[in-house]
Amino acid sequence: MSSALAHTTSAHPARRARRSSALTTVVALAVLGVGSAVLAPAASADTDYGGGCVLYTDNPAATVDALHNHCSAEQQDQIFRDAPRGDVPTGVTNGWVTRPPVMEAVAPPFWIGKNFYTGPDGGTLTNRITGAGVEGFPADVYSGPARLDGQPAWLLDYTPSITPQILDEIRQVTPGVWFGYSWWRGFFQTTLLLTFALTEQ
């Protein structure tokens, strides 16, 4: 009897050790799971400004269509204000005028986008003129304050071209899509010429 009691008594620490080890494993897995949930990046969501004005995180064509056909001037302005400067475009981009309507109508035969020769800090660009994509109207590309709100944007400065009065400013509103403004720097005041969207080819 004493031998059986001794065996039973000696087995208890082993069972307790196994239970403790199992509990430690469960707690560790739970902590790791919570930690992973906290550290994992949040899933990007589309941004809906109402009335069909939606920025799609994984659909540049739909975003441009919304900017072009569904976003009001006020919504476009808010989209620009909400956006960070983002990455500078690189390579060949397609472009669309998004307002005013008269420029939306007349621009497509003459302007189809921009070619960016840029690195992380900027560079230069040329505009793609006519359906043939002839390069013209060069500009310097650098970071600076936007005229709209004074916050960082990519400035497209046409001082090197035959239209030095023009200054564009753009921000990356979704991956692969930039939205911006084209200004005419007059002697007495700066006037908005148009707004436009760009996507990488």
N, C-alpha and C positions, 0 to 999 in steps of 0.2 A: 504493500500500500504506500509506504513511504517512497518507494521507487517511482510509482505511478504519479504521485503528487509532485515529486521532483521534476518528472518529465513534463507534466502539465505546467508547472510554474516556469520552467525554463523556456517553454514554447511561447509564453505570452510576450516576452520582449521581442521575439522574432516577428510575431504577428503585428505587434505595435509598430515595429520598424518598417514592415511592408506597407502598412496603412499610411504611415507618415510619409513614406517615399511616394506613394500613389497620390496623396493629397498635395504634396509639394509639386508633383508633375502637373496636376490639374490646375493648381493656382498659377504655375508658371505659364502654362498654355493660355490661360485666361488673360493674364497680364500681357503676354505677347500679342494676343488677338486684339485686345483693346489698344495696345500701343500701335499696332499696324494700322488699325482704323484711324487713329489720330494722326499718324505720320503720313499715311497715304494721301496723295493729292485728291482734292475733291473733283468729282466729275464735272467737266465744263457743261454749262447749260446754255441753250439758246436764250437770247434776250429779246423779249417782246415789248415793243413800245406802243402797241395798239394799232388797230386798223390795218393789219397785214404788214406793218413795219417791224420786221423781225430780223435779227442778226443770227445767222446759223453758224455754229462753231465748226461744222464739218461740211458745209455746202457753200463755197464761194459764189457759185452762179446764182443760187437762191438769194443770197445776201445782196448781191448787186441788183438783182431784179427788184427786191424790196426797196432798196435805196432809190432806184430809178423810178419805180412805178407806184409805190405804196407809202413812202415816208414823206410827210409834209416838211416844209422848210424848218419849222420849229423842231420837229423830231430829228431832222438831220443835224441841226445845231446841237441838240442835246446829245446825240450819239457822239459827235466830235468832242464835246466837253467831257463825256464819260470815259472816253478812250485814253489809254496811255499813249505815249509816243510810239512805243513798239519798235520792231526791227525796221531797218531801212530796206526798201525793195532792192532786189538785185536782178540783173538780167532783163529780159524782155517782159513788159507788162502790157496788158490790154486795158484800154480806158474808155469810160463812158461819162458824158456830161449828165448830171442829175438835176440841174436847174440853172437858169430859168428855162421854161419850155421852148422859147425861140432858139436858144443855143442847143438844147437837146435835139432839135429838128435839123439844124444846119451843120452841126459839128461832124457827124459820122463820115461824110465823104472826104473830110479834110484832116481829121485827127483820129487816130485809132489806138494811141497809147504812148508809152515812153520806154526807152532803153536806159537802164541804170547801170553805170559803171562804178560800183560802190563797194566799200568795205564796211566794217562795223561802225566807223565814225563818219560815214558819208562818202562823197566823191563827186561825180559829175553825171549828167544825163543828156540825152537828146530826145526830141519828140519824134514820134512815128507819124509821118505826114502822108496823107492819101492812103488808098487801099494797098499800095505797093510798099508801104512802110518806109518811105524815104526818110532819112535822118536829117533833122534840122532843129533850129531853135535850142541851142545848148544852154545848160544851166548848171550852176554849182549846187551841190547837195550837202547840207550841214544841219546840225541840231541847233535850235534856238527857240525863243518864246513865240508862240502863236499870236497873231494879231487879234484873234477872236477872244481869247481869254488869258493870254500871258503865260500859259503853261507850256512845257516842252513839246515840240513837234519837229518834224523834219521839214526844213525850209528848202524850197527849190527856187534859187535866186537866178533870174534871167539877165543879170548885169552883163554877162559875156555875150549876149545875143543881140539881135537887131531890135529887140523889145525889152530894153533894160528896166522899164517901169514895172514889169510883171514880177510878182512874187507869189509862189504857191506855198501852201502849208498843208501837210498831210499827217494823219495818224493811222496806226494799224487798228482797225475796229474788230476784226476777227482774223484768225490765221489765214494768210494769203490774200487779205482784202484791206485796202487803204482807202480812206475817205478824206477829202480835203477841199480847200478853197483856193481860188485864183483871184489875186488882188491886182488892181492897177494903182501904182504909187504915183499919184498926180502931184502937181506942184503945190496945190492947196489942200488936197485931201486924198485919202486912199479909198477907192471904190471897189466893191465886190463885183467881179465880172461873172463868175459862175462857180458852181461846185461840181466835183467829179469823183469818180471811184476808179480804182485800179486793182487789177488782179494779176498775179504772176502767171505766165504762160506755162 
